[in-house]
Amino acid sequence: MPAPPTAAGQTSAAPSPALGAPRGRRRAPALPPAREPVTEPGTAAGPGAADQAGDVVRWAVFCCVLVPVVLVVYGASLGGAAGTALGLVSVTAACRLLLSRSERGLRAETVRPRRRS
């Protein structure tokens, strides 16, 4: 059986491999390993970690104010918006408590001197 005709100026593609033949896979080029951030001795997560935690809490407090306002603007009841605000405030307070405990634990972990046996 002859090959199907191709348009003028075009060539036919390479023949496809048999069904059971393995296919080659392209590998992504290897990237150099990422450099670890340098942490100062005595700090658990580096100098900017406390700022990042504070930023998260500030954004959470902002959302605790913004969400009920948006709910009221779009027609929700004041009671529903107040309940939502109360829920957001309680979740934010619990997260802040857990975050401060975690930070305290990390600081205490780095301050302890290691014992030599």
MOZIUR-V627823 format. One line per field, one symbol per residue. ss: DSSP state (H for helix, E for strand, C for the rest). psi: psi as a letter, one per 40 degrees, with the letter a starting at -180 (. if undefined). A space follows every 10 residues. Layout:
ss=???
psi=???
This chain:
ss=CCCCCCCCCC CCCCCCCCCC CCCCCCCCCC CCCCCCCCCC CCCCCCCCHH HHHHHHHHHH HHHHHHHHHH HHHCCCCHHH HHHHHHHHHH HHHHHHHHHH HHHHHHHHHH HCCCCCC
psi=hiiiiiihei iiiiiiiide iiiihiiiih iiiihhihii heideidedd dddddddddd dddddddddd dddeeiiddd dddddddddd dddddddddd ddddddddde dhihih.
